[in-house]
Every structure is written in structure tokens, then in C-alpha cells.
Amino acid sequence: MSKKRMGLHTIKVVFFKLLLSLFLLSIAWVLLYKWVDPPATLHMVKRRAEAGKTDKNDPTINYRFVDLDEMSEQLPLAVVASEDQLFLQHNGFDMDAIMDAFKRNRKGGTIRGGSTISQQVAKNVFLWHGRSYLRKAVEAYFTVLIELIWGKERIIEVYLNIAEMGDGVFGVEAASQLYFKKPAKDVGRQNAALLAAVLPNPIKYSAKNPSGYVQRKRGRIARAMGRLGGVNYIKPILPSYENKE
């Protein structure tokens, strides 16, 4: 075998080993977070760094992870009604929403996403923020992994804990304590809908001082929660439901 062929063979072997290592590492990472609550996300680290470079009085990240059974059932219902009404049915991707976003974005104007809750969790827990085909491909990969390894209950639990709901405020427990002076388990339908209403842009929109737009959106989300059938719609992904099986 010539030196050139030996060199090419070596490169292929190294490349294969690298891919295998990354694959095994990703599996281990997802498995770890199935049982261990994420101590932070890359987005939290980025927001903390950004805050340190500004005149913000308190750059501390407010993040408190609580289990799903420590939250009001209205909270998962609100984000499903607002962000991803087919969450219980799809396998991580809503192809109709993706195609609709693609068509709208081709026409120009405001960029719109078609991401499911599962895709948002994959992006926020395991990846960096940005727009590139590489990042979207890796996001899709991690979306498949968490759907297979975590399941819907863990996905919605992590989502409700890592979603930014204010400037440096992450998760429903921190947001509920800050805005409503009560724990997440005591949040009612209207306040749950209010938190869901600011999720697209929690820096621009405020749950503490909701604008007219946020209040109208809260009303639409609350009505959608009712049309879905209330908390009965999400019972299959709640711990209390599983314990009754």
C-alpha cells in the first residue's frame, strides 16, 4: 500500500473514531439529563455574560428547577396551547408548521420559526443559538434523541424549567415567585397563560408589566387552553396520570 493510500486510510479511521466518540458522548449526555436536572444551559451562560457587560444592576441568573409534579397543571397546558398544540401527537417535528414557516419566510419580513417544544428543548439545552444549516441538523439529531430517551413528560418538565420568562429569569418557579409571589404549583390559568404569552421574546414582552398586546395574547391562550379540553388534554404526560395506570 502506498504512503498516500495509508495516509488516506488513517484519516478515514480517525474520522470514524471521532464520529463514534461524538455519537457516544451525545447519548451519554442525553441519558444523564434524563435523570439529572441541567445545572445551566449555554443560553443562560450567554445571558449571564451579556449582563456582565451592561449597566444591569443584577446580572445574576434566576433559575430554580422544580419537578413537574411541583407545578400547577395549568403551566404545561398553557405552553402546549401557545407553542405546540400537537406536542402529544408528534414525534418531535411538526412538518406542517415547518413548511408554513418556510413559505412565510421566503416572502420576506419577520423571520418565523416552526419549532416544536421538543426542538426548543434540544436547542436550548444542548446547543448554541444561531441560524445555520449545521445547527439545525444537530438540533434535529438531539430532538430525535430526547424524544426516544426522555419521553414527553421529561421534555415538557425541562422546557418549563429552562425557558426564559424575563430578563435573566428562567423557568416557571423563578418566574412565579418573582411576578406572582407564589410557587409554580399555585399558579392559575390566567397567570399560566401570561407566562406563555411572553415566551417568544421575554426581553421585549413583560409578565410583570404586560402590554396591551401581551394581555390580548394571554386571553387567546387562555381560550385555547379551554378549547383543548383543559388539563384533561395533558393528563397523559403528567406524573399523577402515570401513577394511576
matplotlib code that plots the C-alpha trace (Angstrom):
import matplotlib.pyplot as plt

x = [0.0, 1.4, 2.1, -0.7, -3.2, -2.0, -2.4, -6.0, -6.8, -5.5, -7.6, -10.8, -10.1, -9.5, -12.7, -14.8, -13.5, -14.2, -17.8, -18.3, -16.9, -19.3, -22.2, -21.5, -20.9, -24.2, -26.0, -24.4, -25.2, -28.9, -29.1, -27.5, -30.1, -32.9, -32.2, -30.1, -31.5, -29.4, -27.4, -27.4, -27.7, -25.5, -28.1, -28.0, -24.3, -24.5, -27.2, -25.0, -22.0, -24.1, -25.4, -21.9, -21.1, -24.0, -25.3, -27.8, -27.9, -28.1, -26.5, -27.4, -29.4, -32.6, -33.1, -34.8, -35.5, -38.7, -40.2, -43.4, -45.5, -44.4, -46.1, -49.6, -51.1, -52.1, -48.5, -47.8, -51.3, -50.6, -47.3, -48.8, -51.7, -49.5, -46.4, -47.2, -50.7, -49.7, -47.0, -48.6, -49.1, -45.9, -42.5, -40.6, -41.4, -44.5, -43.9, -47.0, -45.7, -42.2, -43.4, -45.7, -42.8, -40.6, -43.2, -43.7, -40.0, -39.4, -41.8, -39.6, -40.4, -40.2, -38.5, -40.9, -40.0, -41.8, -40.1, -41.9, -41.4, -39.1, -36.9, -36.7, -35.6, -32.9, -31.7, -31.7, -30.2, -27.6, -26.8, -25.9, -28.3, -28.0, -29.2, -27.3, -27.9, -25.4, -27.0, -30.5, -29.2, -27.6, -30.8, -32.9, -30.5, -30.9, -34.6, -34.8, -32.6, -34.7, -38.0, -36.6, -34.8, -36.6, -40.2, -42.8, -43.1, -39.4, -39.3, -42.1, -40.6, -37.2, -38.8, -40.8, -37.7, -35.2, -37.5, -36.5, -39.5, -38.0, -34.6, -32.4, -35.4, -35.5, -38.3, -41.8, -40.7, -38.4, -41.0, -43.9, -42.0, -40.9, -44.0, -46.9, -45.3, -46.3, -44.8, -45.4, -47.7, -50.2, -50.4, -53.9, -55.0, -54.7, -51.2, -50.0, -51.3, -49.5, -46.1, -46.7, -47.6, -44.1, -42.2, -41.5, -39.5, -39.2, -36.9, -39.3, -42.5, -43.0, -45.1, -44.5, -45.9, -47.8, -48.5, -51.9, -50.5, -49.4, -52.8, -54.7, -52.4, -52.9, -56.6, -56.2, -54.0, -56.5, -59.3, -57.1, -56.5, -60.2, -60.8, -58.2, -60.3, -58.4, -55.9, -57.5, -55.7, -52.3, -53.1, -51.2, -47.9, -48.4, -46.9, -50.2, -51.7, -48.9, -49.2, -52.9, -52.1]
y = [0.0, 3.4, 6.1, 8.2, 5.4, 4.7, 8.3, 8.4, 5.2, 6.8, 9.9, 7.7, 5.7, 8.9, 10.5, 7.4, 7.2, 10.9, 10.4, 7.4, 9.3, 12.2, 9.8, 8.0, 11.3, 12.7, 9.6, 9.8, 13.5, 12.9, 9.9, 12.0, 14.8, 12.2, 11.7, 14.8, 18.3, 20.6, 22.9, 25.6, 25.9, 27.6, 30.3, 31.0, 31.3, 33.6, 35.8, 36.0, 37.1, 39.7, 41.1, 41.5, 43.8, 46.1, 48.5, 46.0, 46.2, 42.5, 40.2, 37.1, 34.4, 33.5, 29.7, 27.2, 23.7, 22.0, 18.7, 18.6, 17.4, 20.6, 22.8, 23.7, 21.6, 24.9, 25.6, 22.7, 23.2, 26.9, 26.3, 23.5, 25.6, 28.5, 26.9, 23.4, 22.1, 18.8, 18.1, 14.9, 13.6, 14.3, 12.6, 15.8, 17.6, 19.3, 19.2, 21.3, 24.1, 23.8, 24.1, 27.0, 28.9, 28.1, 29.6, 32.7, 33.3, 33.1, 36.0, 38.1, 40.2, 38.9, 35.5, 32.9, 29.5, 26.2, 24.7, 22.3, 22.3, 19.3, 21.2, 24.2, 22.0, 20.3, 23.8, 25.4, 22.5, 21.1, 23.8, 27.3, 29.9, 30.9, 30.3, 27.8, 24.5, 22.8, 23.9, 22.9, 19.5, 18.9, 20.3, 17.7, 15.0, 15.9, 16.3, 12.6, 11.6, 13.3, 12.0, 8.5, 8.6, 11.2, 11.0, 13.7, 14.1, 14.9, 17.1, 19.3, 19.3, 20.6, 23.1, 24.7, 25.0, 26.4, 28.7, 32.3, 34.2, 37.6, 39.3, 36.6, 34.8, 31.1, 28.6, 28.8, 28.6, 31.6, 33.5, 32.6, 33.7, 36.9, 38.0, 36.5, 36.0, 32.3, 29.0, 27.4, 24.8, 27.6, 29.4, 29.6, 29.6, 33.3, 33.7, 30.5, 32.0, 35.2, 33.4, 31.6, 34.9, 36.3, 33.2, 34.3, 37.3, 37.6, 40.6, 42.6, 41.4, 41.5, 39.4, 41.9, 44.8, 43.3, 45.5, 45.5, 43.1, 40.6, 40.9, 40.1, 37.2, 35.9, 35.9, 34.0, 31.4, 31.0, 30.4, 27.9, 26.1, 25.7, 24.6, 21.8, 20.4, 21.9, 19.9, 16.7, 17.3, 16.9, 14.3, 11.5, 13.4, 14.2, 12.2, 11.9, 10.2, 7.7, 6.8, 5.8, 3.4]
z = [0.0, -1.0, 1.6, 0.1, 0.5, 4.0, 4.9, 3.4, 5.3, 8.6, 8.0, 7.5, 10.6, 12.7, 11.3, 12.0, 15.6, 16.0, 14.8, 17.0, 20.0, 19.4, 19.0, 22.3, 24.1, 22.8, 24.0, 27.4, 27.7, 26.9, 29.3, 32.1, 31.7, 31.7, 35.4, 36.4, 36.2, 33.9, 36.2, 33.5, 29.7, 27.1, 26.7, 30.5, 30.4, 27.4, 29.1, 32.2, 30.2, 28.3, 31.6, 33.0, 30.1, 30.6, 33.3, 34.5, 38.3, 38.9, 36.4, 38.4, 36.6, 38.4, 37.8, 40.0, 38.7, 40.1, 39.2, 37.0, 40.0, 41.8, 39.1, 38.5, 35.7, 34.1, 33.2, 30.9, 29.4, 28.7, 26.9, 24.8, 23.9, 23.0, 21.5, 20.3, 20.3, 18.7, 21.3, 22.5, 18.9, 17.0, 17.3, 17.8, 14.5, 13.2, 9.4, 8.6, 10.9, 9.5, 5.9, 6.7, 8.4, 5.4, 3.0, 5.1, 5.5, 1.7, 1.3, 3.5, 6.5, 10.1, 10.4, 11.8, 13.2, 13.1, 16.1, 18.4, 22.2, 21.7, 19.2, 21.5, 24.4, 22.1, 21.1, 24.5, 26.5, 24.1, 21.5, 20.8, 19.5, 15.9, 12.3, 10.2, 8.4, 10.6, 13.9, 12.6, 11.6, 15.1, 16.6, 14.7, 15.9, 19.6, 19.1, 18.0, 20.9, 23.6, 22.1, 22.2, 25.5, 27.6, 26.5, 26.6, 30.4, 30.8, 27.7, 29.0, 32.5, 31.3, 28.9, 31.7, 33.8, 31.2, 29.2, 29.7, 31.1, 31.8, 31.7, 33.3, 34.7, 33.7, 34.5, 35.9, 39.5, 39.4, 37.3, 39.6, 42.7, 41.1, 39.3, 41.3, 44.8, 44.8, 43.9, 40.5, 42.0, 42.9, 39.5, 38.0, 34.3, 33.7, 35.1, 33.4, 30.1, 30.9, 31.2, 28.0, 26.3, 26.8, 25.7, 22.1, 23.3, 27.2, 26.9, 24.7, 26.4, 30.2, 32.5, 35.3, 33.3, 30.5, 27.5, 25.8, 23.2, 25.9, 27.7, 24.5, 23.7, 27.3, 26.6, 23.3, 25.1, 28.0, 25.5, 23.6, 26.8, 27.3, 23.7, 24.1, 27.0, 29.9, 31.9, 30.8, 27.4, 29.0, 31.7, 29.7, 30.3, 34.0, 36.8, 38.6, 35.5, 35.2, 38.9, 38.3, 35.5]

ax = plt.figure().add_subplot(projection="3d")
ax.plot(x, y, z, "-o")
ax.set_aspect("equal")
plt.show()
